[in-house]
Amino acid sequence: MWEVAVLHALASFGTLRSEEPLPSGRRPDAVFDNNDLRFTADITTVSDEGLDDKNPFFDLSELIEKEKNRLGLPIGGLDLRVKSKDHRSARGVQTVLRLPPRKRLSEFVRDEIVPQLRDQMRASEKVLRIAIDTDDVGLEITIDPEKSPFSGGGFASYDAPTIKDRNPLFNAMKPKAEQLRGAEGITGVIVCDGDCAAFSDRGAYSNYISATAIAQEFLRQYSSIDFVLLLSIKETRRTWMQIEPPERRVHHLLVVRRGFHSQDQLSALFTAVVGKLPKPVMMPVNGALRARESGYHLGHHGGLEMRGGKIRISSRELMEIMAGLRTIEDNGAMNVGGNRKEQPHANPAKNVFLWNLQRGQLPVTVEVIKTGEDDSDDWIEFEFGDRDPAISPLK
């Protein structure tokens, strides 16, 4: 999605040709020309998915939760703490979690975790505890049913870059140097944040390497590239009293090689291009999570608004109720099956419809209330009329 948005914005400021073949046969994403400035660039989006694969904390947490459900334990109440180890070299230090490889996680949970849980449950332990400390695996598990439905955990930061040329950001730029080989004039790489820790603002006193420093190292090693444009999303910090959604904006950093003379022109152009990009509605981490999901995230599920003789409920939730996918008593939960295992509680919308029905007041108008283009749901508003004698209780 980043690439489409960037190309669309670039096209507003000059002539743009995409995937035009170079003498090498490569097809870069963008050849831009506005008479004053001409450059060839490739666009890439970088994430920490590779590091996540090597440090599967969340996969382990999900597997343990599934086994808990099979054992009849309540949802949540899990606290998972994972230890780490540092790989030191002359280049720096890399942190990895002490966990089995992802492909062995299911076997590990089945053979190492579940038997200990069963033994403690047979012994009528109220709080289940498991500690494993070997050369390869180090973790502590606590399961307290009293803390259901909430779960938590902790682990060392493994995704913050500590070596300039050994991190996902550098690795994403490296093949682009080859892609742009043979391009004439100014060349560059546009790197977009797809949930990469290198883009995070960790403060001036952090021991971690910044995205700017990584881009500078890339330009030093690959002198045929003139610039790197870094694109990410920033949001205003929320205070505990603030109820409005945070303001999100596209943040950009232009890094150029030493001796490059068109920095001012590029900076002015990219500032204008960023101003043309759509307003972001999510941070990269949430966008990446939504992109991996098979369906859509919740809309106004579980929400309602009442005033006078009217009530508004989620359009999508109503459709799912009518389609038999949920009932109104599911209270808009994403995990319908899990929600039905919990202690039921009253649904305000159901009570409003029931109260009007018992009084003999039927809907007289049903209206769709449209929301903004960035919203994933609309509202359905019901207006109830006066009592209908045909169905009103006798007095």
LOVOFI-560890 format. One line per field, with one value per residue (C-alpha): chain; residue number from 1; x, y, z. Coordinates in Angstrom, 3 decimals. Layout:
BEGIN
c <- c(A / ...)
k <- c(NUM / ...)
x <- c(X / ...)
y <- c(Y / ...)
z <- c(Z / ...)
END
This chain:
BEGIN
c <- c(A / A / A / A / A / A / A / A / A / A / A / A / A / A / A / A / A / A / A / A / A / A / A / A / A / A / A / A / A / A / A / A / A / A / A / A / A / A / A / A / A / A / A / A / A / A / A / A / A / A / A / A / A / A / A / A / A / A / A / A / A / A / A / A / A / A / A / A / A / A / A / A / A / A / A / A / A / A / A / A / A / A / A / A / A / A / A / A / A / A / A / A / A / A / A / A / A / A / A / A / A / A / A / A / A / A / A / A / A / A / A / A / A / A / A / A / A / A / A / A / A / A / A / A / A / A / A / A / A / A / A / A / A / A / A / A / A / A / A / A / A / A / A / A / A / A / A / A / A / A / A / A / A / A / A / A / A / A / A / A / A / A / A / A / A / A / A / A / A / A / A / A / A / A / A / A / A / A / A / A / A / A / A / A / A / A / A / A / A / A / A / A / A / A / A / A / A / A / A / A / A / A / A / A / A / A / A / A / A / A / A / A / A / A / A / A / A / A / A / A / A / A / A / A / A / A / A / A / A / A / A / A / A / A / A / A / A / A / A / A / A / A / A / A / A / A / A / A / A / A / A / A / A / A / A / A / A / A / A / A / A / A / A / A / A / A / A / A / A / A / A / A / A / A / A / A / A / A / A / A / A / A / A / A / A / A / A / A / A / A / A / A / A / A / A / A / A / A / A / A / A / A / A / A / A / A / A / A / A / A / A / A / A / A / A / A / A / A / A / A / A / A / A / A / A / A / A / A / A / A / A / A / A / A / A / A / A / A / A / A / A / A / A / A / A / A / A / A / A / A / A / A / A / A / A / A / A / A / A / A / A / A / A / A / A / A / A / A / A / A / A / A / A / A / A / A / A / A / A / A / A / A / A / A / A / A / A / A / A / A / A / A / A / A / A)
k <- c(1 / 2 / 3 / 4 / 5 / 6 / 7 / 8 / 9 / 10 / 11 / 12 / 13 / 14 / 15 / 16 / 17 / 18 / 19 / 20 / 21 / 22 / 23 / 24 / 25 / 26 / 27 / 28 / 29 / 30 / 31 / 32 / 33 / 34 / 35 / 36 / 37 / 38 / 39 / 40 / 41 / 42 / 43 / 44 / 45 / 46 / 47 / 48 / 49 / 50 / 51 / 52 / 53 / 54 / 55 / 56 / 57 / 58 / 59 / 60 / 61 / 62 / 63 / 64 / 65 / 66 / 67 / 68 / 69 / 70 / 71 / 72 / 73 / 74 / 75 / 76 / 77 / 78 / 79 / 80 / 81 / 82 / 83 / 84 / 85 / 86 / 87 / 88 / 89 / 90 / 91 / 92 / 93 / 94 / 95 / 96 / 97 / 98 / 99 / 100 / 101 / 102 / 103 / 104 / 105 / 106 / 107 / 108 / 109 / 110 / 111 / 112 / 113 / 114 / 115 / 116 / 117 / 118 / 119 / 120 / 121 / 122 / 123 / 124 / 125 / 126 / 127 / 128 / 129 / 130 / 131 / 132 / 133 / 134 / 135 / 136 / 137 / 138 / 139 / 140 / 141 / 142 / 143 / 144 / 145 / 146 / 147 / 148 / 149 / 150 / 151 / 152 / 153 / 154 / 155 / 156 / 157 / 158 / 159 / 160 / 161 / 162 / 163 / 164 / 165 / 166 / 167 / 168 / 169 / 170 / 171 / 172 / 173 / 174 / 175 / 176 / 177 / 178 / 179 / 180 / 181 / 182 / 183 / 184 / 185 / 186 / 187 / 188 / 189 / 190 / 191 / 192 / 193 / 194 / 195 / 196 / 197 / 198 / 199 / 200 / 201 / 202 / 203 / 204 / 205 / 206 / 207 / 208 / 209 / 210 / 211 / 212 / 213 / 214 / 215 / 216 / 217 / 218 / 219 / 220 / 221 / 222 / 223 / 224 / 225 / 226 / 227 / 228 / 229 / 230 / 231 / 232 / 233 / 234 / 235 / 236 / 237 / 238 / 239 / 240 / 241 / 242 / 243 / 244 / 245 / 246 / 247 / 248 / 249 / 250 / 251 / 252 / 253 / 254 / 255 / 256 / 257 / 258 / 259 / 260 / 261 / 262 / 263 / 264 / 265 / 266 / 267 / 268 / 269 / 270 / 271 / 272 / 273 / 274 / 275 / 276 / 277 / 278 / 279 / 280 / 281 / 282 / 283 / 284 / 285 / 286 / 287 / 288 / 289 / 290 / 291 / 292 / 293 / 294 / 295 / 296 / 297 / 298 / 299 / 300 / 301 / 302 / 303 / 304 / 305 / 306 / 307 / 308 / 309 / 310 / 311 / 312 / 313 / 314 / 315 / 316 / 317 / 318 / 319 / 320 / 321 / 322 / 323 / 324 / 325 / 326 / 327 / 328 / 329 / 330 / 331 / 332 / 333 / 334 / 335 / 336 / 337 / 338 / 339 / 340 / 341 / 342 / 343 / 344 / 345 / 346 / 347 / 348 / 349 / 350 / 351 / 352 / 353 / 354 / 355 / 356 / 357 / 358 / 359 / 360 / 361 / 362 / 363 / 364 / 365 / 366 / 367 / 368 / 369 / 370 / 371 / 372 / 373 / 374 / 375 / 376 / 377 / 378 / 379 / 380 / 381 / 382 / 383 / 384 / 385 / 386 / 387 / 388 / 389 / 390 / 391 / 392 / 393 / 394 / 395)
x <- c(0.000 / 2.900 / 4.201 / 0.866 / 0.420 / 3.973 / 3.792 / 0.410 / 1.758 / 4.954 / 2.925 / 1.366 / 4.678 / 6.144 / 6.352 / 6.470 / 7.298 / 7.129 / 9.083 / 10.826 / 13.610 / 17.233 / 20.127 / 20.717 / 17.192 / 16.107 / 12.798 / 12.933 / 9.703 / 9.999 / 11.704 / 10.716 / 11.322 / 9.939 / 12.493 / 14.350 / 14.994 / 15.303 / 15.917 / 15.436 / 14.290 / 13.084 / 10.495 / 10.513 / 8.633 / 10.541 / 9.313 / 10.797 / 8.955 / 12.213 / 13.277 / 9.818 / 10.162 / 13.411 / 11.926 / 8.393 / 7.173 / 3.616 / 3.303 / 4.265 / 1.760 / -1.047 / -0.153 / -0.183 / -3.561 / -4.995 / -3.749 / -5.218 / -8.600 / -8.327 / -7.540 / -10.670 / -8.853 / -10.451 / -9.424 / -6.399 / -4.617 / -1.341 / 1.933 / 4.803 / 8.351 / 11.100 / 14.824 / 17.351 / 21.001 / 23.419 / 25.540 / 28.667 / 31.057 / 33.520 / 30.617 / 28.331 / 25.743 / 22.579 / 19.903 / 17.856 / 15.161 / 15.818 / 12.990 / 12.696 / 12.571 / 9.103 / 8.686 / 9.241 / 6.955 / 3.900 / 6.006 / 7.637 / 4.302 / 2.843 / 5.811 / 7.205 / 4.389 / 1.142 / 2.316 / 3.414 / 0.099 / -1.832 / 0.236 / -0.355 / -4.082 / -4.337 / -2.613 / -5.326 / -2.825 / -4.687 / -1.853 / 0.121 / 3.835 / 6.434 / 10.108 / 12.488 / 16.137 / 18.432 / 21.129 / 18.565 / 15.300 / 14.661 / 11.124 / 8.756 / 5.028 / 2.425 / -1.266 / -3.584 / -7.308 / -8.169 / -6.555 / -8.744 / -9.455 / -6.240 / -2.818 / 0.622 / 4.298 / 7.714 / 10.857 / 14.021 / 14.017 / 15.365 / 14.346 / 16.148 / 19.161 / 22.594 / 24.788 / 24.613 / 24.696 / 23.075 / 19.420 / 16.180 / 16.402 / 19.882 / 18.963 / 15.922 / 18.002 / 20.886 / 19.211 / 17.948 / 21.524 / 21.715 / 18.248 / 19.378 / 22.709 / 23.089 / 20.559 / 21.726 / 21.705 / 20.395 / 19.409 / 17.751 / 15.836 / 12.507 / 12.045 / 8.634 / 7.895 / 5.933 / 6.467 / 10.245 / 11.815 / 14.614 / 12.089 / 11.180 / 12.206 / 14.132 / 15.583 / 18.957 / 20.483 / 19.604 / 22.329 / 20.489 / 21.339 / 18.971 / 17.414 / 19.382 / 22.685 / 21.763 / 20.901 / 24.207 / 26.097 / 24.217 / 25.147 / 28.772 / 28.961 / 27.000 / 28.329 / 26.306 / 23.155 / 22.623 / 19.791 / 17.553 / 14.071 / 12.668 / 8.868 / 7.083 / 4.026 / 4.203 / 1.398 / 0.966 / 1.448 / -1.836 / -2.368 / -4.535 / -7.220 / -7.378 / -10.281 / -9.958 / -7.917 / -4.282 / -3.198 / -1.207 / 0.980 / 3.513 / 7.029 / 9.921 / 13.701 / 15.944 / 19.485 / 21.986 / 25.515 / 28.467 / 29.111 / 25.552 / 24.525 / 20.762 / 19.656 / 17.630 / 15.668 / 14.982 / 13.986 / 11.479 / 10.008 / 9.612 / 8.097 / 5.442 / 4.997 / 4.440 / 1.780 / -0.073 / -0.099 / -3.374 / -3.830 / -2.789 / -5.451 / -3.193 / 0.366 / 2.484 / 2.373 / -1.444 / -1.621 / 0.688 / -1.441 / -4.646 / -3.027 / -2.238 / -5.825 / -8.147 / -11.144 / -11.823 / -11.331 / -14.338 / -16.278 / -18.773 / -19.547 / -20.990 / -21.462 / -24.734 / -26.100 / -29.535 / -31.382 / -35.103 / -36.962 / -33.966 / -31.125 / -28.071 / -26.235 / -23.417 / -24.417 / -21.941 / -22.988 / -26.642 / -25.737 / -23.796 / -26.762 / -29.161 / -26.711 / -26.622 / -22.927 / -23.602 / -26.434 / -26.993 / -26.059 / -22.501 / -21.952 / -19.915 / -17.061 / -14.504 / -14.057 / -17.691 / -16.942 / -14.628 / -17.078 / -19.861 / -17.704 / -17.550 / -20.132 / -22.953 / -23.897 / -26.796 / -26.727 / -28.035 / -29.205 / -31.199 / -32.850 / -33.899 / -35.504 / -37.175 / -38.526 / -40.071 / -41.523 / -43.135 / -44.714 / -45.995 / -43.718 / -42.449 / -39.839 / -41.328 / -38.084 / -34.774 / -31.934 / -28.318 / -25.966 / -22.853 / -19.429 / -16.109 / -14.257 / -11.600 / -14.217 / -14.922 / -18.544 / -21.737 / -24.577 / -28.158 / -30.603 / -34.033 / -36.745 / -39.615 / -43.148 / -46.110 / -47.750 / -49.513 / -52.871 / -52.695 / -49.728 / -49.852 / -50.690 / -54.267 / -54.757)
y <- c(0.000 / 2.378 / 2.006 / 2.877 / 5.950 / 7.208 / 6.778 / 8.520 / 11.475 / 11.704 / 11.827 / 15.105 / 16.949 / 15.809 / 13.063 / 9.619 / 6.357 / 3.098 / -0.082 / 1.408 / -1.033 / -0.032 / -1.209 / -3.904 / -5.215 / -4.142 / -2.302 / 0.314 / 1.490 / 5.164 / 7.375 / 10.939 / 14.139 / 17.647 / 19.441 / 20.804 / 17.414 / 13.903 / 10.733 / 6.977 / 5.289 / 1.994 / 1.703 / -0.918 / -1.565 / -3.031 / -4.899 / -6.992 / -10.113 / -12.046 / -11.217 / -12.136 / -15.537 / -16.127 / -14.912 / -16.410 / -15.066 / -14.344 / -17.683 / -19.471 / -17.418 / -18.335 / -22.037 / -22.061 / -20.294 / -22.944 / -25.763 / -23.988 / -23.976 / -27.700 / -28.318 / -26.415 / -23.439 / -19.973 / -17.546 / -15.414 / -15.409 / -16.250 / -14.504 / -15.568 / -14.354 / -15.271 / -14.931 / -13.858 / -14.210 / -11.854 / -12.798 / -10.647 / -9.944 / -7.268 / -5.564 / -5.321 / -7.242 / -8.953 / -10.087 / -13.245 / -14.836 / -18.250 / -20.058 / -23.152 / -22.577 / -21.636 / -24.950 / -26.835 / -24.741 / -27.025 / -30.060 / -28.126 / -27.056 / -30.558 / -32.387 / -29.898 / -27.559 / -29.525 / -32.507 / -30.130 / -28.276 / -31.541 / -32.703 / -29.456 / -29.506 / -33.086 / -31.836 / -29.131 / -26.293 / -22.973 / -21.140 / -23.116 / -22.365 / -23.698 / -22.714 / -23.993 / -22.934 / -24.714 / -23.511 / -22.965 / -22.292 / -19.986 / -19.084 / -18.785 / -19.432 / -18.476 / -19.244 / -17.656 / -18.207 / -15.346 / -12.923 / -14.070 / -12.817 / -10.784 / -12.132 / -10.559 / -11.267 / -9.848 / -10.282 / -8.385 / -6.132 / -8.178 / -5.937 / -2.680 / -2.402 / -2.418 / -3.023 / -0.572 / -3.096 / -6.106 / -5.252 / -5.449 / -1.831 / -2.251 / -5.673 / -4.186 / -1.455 / -3.675 / -5.403 / -2.021 / -0.964 / -3.840 / -3.000 / 0.540 / -0.459 / 1.175 / 3.959 / 7.363 / 10.535 / 10.719 / 7.407 / 6.686 / 4.281 / 5.138 / 3.019 / 2.764 / 1.596 / -1.650 / -2.139 / -1.918 / -0.990 / 0.929 / 3.693 / 4.066 / 7.161 / 5.703 / 8.955 / 10.639 / 8.469 / 5.112 / 2.570 / 1.556 / 2.629 / 5.134 / 4.764 / 7.819 / 6.233 / 3.002 / 4.937 / 6.839 / 3.543 / 2.189 / 5.255 / 4.917 / 1.299 / 1.823 / 5.074 / 4.671 / 5.578 / 9.290 / 9.386 / 7.426 / 8.690 / 7.201 / 7.270 / 6.357 / 7.305 / 9.430 / 10.154 / 12.731 / 11.331 / 10.904 / 11.988 / 9.988 / 12.689 / 12.754 / 10.774 / 11.832 / 9.606 / 10.736 / 12.815 / 10.731 / 12.077 / 10.821 / 11.587 / 11.711 / 11.903 / 12.536 / 11.203 / 11.952 / 10.808 / 13.077 / 15.502 / 15.319 / 18.766 / 18.500 / 18.003 / 21.240 / 20.386 / 16.837 / 18.049 / 20.544 / 17.922 / 15.227 / 17.679 / 18.426 / 14.718 / 13.832 / 16.544 / 14.713 / 11.342 / 10.161 / 10.838 / 7.699 / 6.029 / 3.448 / 3.075 / 0.654 / -2.068 / -2.088 / -1.818 / -4.827 / -6.835 / -5.969 / -6.918 / -10.404 / -11.040 / -13.052 / -10.826 / -7.253 / -5.788 / -4.653 / -1.553 / 0.003 / -3.445 / -3.227 / 0.532 / 2.416 / 5.920 / 6.823 / 10.111 / 10.741 / 7.880 / 6.849 / 4.350 / 3.847 / 0.533 / -0.787 / -1.485 / -4.356 / -5.868 / -5.798 / -7.543 / -10.221 / -10.747 / -11.085 / -13.459 / -15.691 / -15.087 / -13.615 / -12.545 / -9.180 / -10.762 / -11.341 / -7.643 / -6.987 / -9.312 / -10.188 / -13.699 / -14.771 / -18.309 / -17.106 / -14.428 / -16.994 / -18.891 / -15.849 / -14.712 / -13.104 / -9.493 / -7.350 / -5.772 / -2.150 / -2.230 / -5.408 / -3.797 / -0.758 / -2.904 / -5.144 / -2.170 / -0.596 / -3.917 / -4.545 / -1.075 / -1.722 / 0.859 / -0.298 / 1.388 / 4.027 / 4.940 / 3.154 / 5.326 / 4.644 / 7.200 / 7.340 / 7.858 / 9.085 / 7.331 / 6.103 / 4.488 / 0.773 / 0.875 / 2.947 / 3.365 / 2.152 / 4.446 / 3.215 / 5.699 / 4.298 / 5.601 / 5.892 / 2.868 / 0.629 / -0.433 / -3.747 / -4.938 / -2.700 / -4.209 / -3.710 / -1.254)
z <- c(0.000 / 0.690 / -2.872 / -4.491 / -2.278 / -2.867 / -6.649 / -6.763 / -4.778 / -6.864 / -10.081 / -8.913 / -9.230 / -12.521 / -15.105 / -13.551 / -15.312 / -13.385 / -14.117 / -17.137 / -18.089 / -17.531 / -19.729 / -17.100 / -17.624 / -14.133 / -13.765 / -10.986 / -9.413 / -10.330 / -12.905 / -12.018 / -14.011 / -13.476 / -15.706 / -12.656 / -11.080 / -12.448 / -10.462 / -10.515 / -7.330 / -5.965 / -3.175 / -0.445 / 2.791 / 5.711 / 8.790 / 11.579 / 10.460 / 10.033 / 13.590 / 14.871 / 13.185 / 15.074 / 18.371 / 18.403 / 21.744 / 20.583 / 18.784 / 22.007 / 23.999 / 21.582 / 21.683 / 25.485 / 25.494 / 23.134 / 25.358 / 28.407 / 26.698 / 25.944 / 29.601 / 30.638 / 32.149 / 31.894 / 29.166 / 30.094 / 33.432 / 31.652 / 32.450 / 30.155 / 30.867 / 28.394 / 29.041 / 26.418 / 25.474 / 23.725 / 20.732 / 20.949 / 18.111 / 17.079 / 15.222 / 18.245 / 20.259 / 19.021 / 21.465 / 20.868 / 22.997 / 24.491 / 22.744 / 20.547 / 16.780 / 15.543 / 13.701 / 16.995 / 19.192 / 18.954 / 19.858 / 22.724 / 24.214 / 23.838 / 25.358 / 27.888 / 28.965 / 28.866 / 31.023 / 33.797 / 33.652 / 33.909 / 36.881 / 38.773 / 37.979 / 39.329 / 42.485 / 42.750 / 42.516 / 42.307 / 40.553 / 37.962 / 37.595 / 35.159 / 34.945 / 32.249 / 32.195 / 29.719 / 27.354 / 24.581 / 26.405 / 29.325 / 30.393 / 33.326 / 33.029 / 35.608 / 35.112 / 37.663 / 36.886 / 39.238 / 36.765 / 33.865 / 31.205 / 31.056 / 30.067 / 30.007 / 29.709 / 29.140 / 27.073 / 26.156 / 23.115 / 20.217 / 17.314 / 18.152 / 15.794 / 17.419 / 14.337 / 11.423 / 8.604 / 10.276 / 10.724 / 8.708 / 7.478 / 5.993 / 4.600 / 2.830 / 1.156 / 0.106 / -2.888 / -4.120 / -4.876 / -7.344 / -8.692 / -9.523 / -11.081 / -14.485 / -13.850 / -15.056 / -12.974 / -9.416 / -7.792 / -4.491 / -2.302 / -0.684 / 2.446 / 4.122 / 7.643 / 7.750 / 11.496 / 11.830 / 15.172 / 13.426 / 12.704 / 16.394 / 18.319 / 21.246 / 22.556 / 22.411 / 25.141 / 23.598 / 22.811 / 19.672 / 16.109 / 14.499 / 11.062 / 9.923 / 10.967 / 9.158 / 5.992 / 6.191 / 6.485 / 3.470 / 1.385 / 2.509 / 1.399 / -1.817 / -3.258 / -6.469 / -4.487 / -3.850 / -1.319 / 1.018 / 1.894 / 5.107 / 5.523 / 8.755 / 10.801 / 13.932 / 16.358 / 19.082 / 22.563 / 24.398 / 27.964 / 30.331 / 30.123 / 26.312 / 24.844 / 21.194 / 18.839 / 18.507 / 15.529 / 13.069 / 10.283 / 7.769 / 8.960 / 6.495 / 6.722 / 3.732 / 3.989 / 1.193 / 0.467 / 1.058 / -1.783 / -3.146 / -4.448 / -5.028 / -1.425 / -1.247 / -4.408 / -3.239 / 0.230 / -1.188 / -3.511 / -0.855 / 1.615 / -1.002 / -1.828 / 1.841 / 2.000 / -0.794 / 0.939 / 2.530 / 6.226 / 8.139 / 10.291 / 11.985 / 13.156 / 11.072 / 13.731 / 13.725 / 9.951 / 9.646 / 12.071 / 10.217 / 6.898 / 8.245 / 9.361 / 7.148 / 7.879 / 8.938 / 12.379 / 14.397 / 13.457 / 15.894 / 17.338 / 20.837 / 20.593 / 20.681 / 20.948 / 22.353 / 22.254 / 22.466 / 20.863 / 18.714 / 19.006 / 16.800 / 16.528 / 14.335 / 10.731 / 10.441 / 13.754 / 12.656 / 9.381 / 11.271 / 13.614 / 10.670 / 8.954 / 12.031 / 12.754 / 16.214 / 18.501 / 20.114 / 23.466 / 22.201 / 22.973 / 19.836 / 20.861 / 18.180 / 19.580 / 19.781 / 20.973 / 23.729 / 24.856 / 25.306 / 27.812 / 30.059 / 32.605 / 30.575 / 31.209 / 30.059 / 26.636 / 26.664 / 23.042 / 23.640 / 26.650 / 24.593 / 21.858 / 24.449 / 26.429 / 23.302 / 22.169 / 25.551 / 25.360 / 21.843 / 20.202 / 16.800 / 14.572 / 12.272 / 10.464 / 9.909 / 8.607 / 7.621 / 9.199 / 7.003 / 8.578 / 7.160 / 4.343 / 6.793 / 9.038 / 8.591 / 9.710 / 9.534 / 12.023 / 11.683 / 13.484 / 14.589 / 15.558 / 17.612 / 17.187 / 19.511 / 21.023 / 18.521 / 20.020 / 18.155 / 20.219 / 23.295 / 26.674 / 27.826 / 30.677)
END
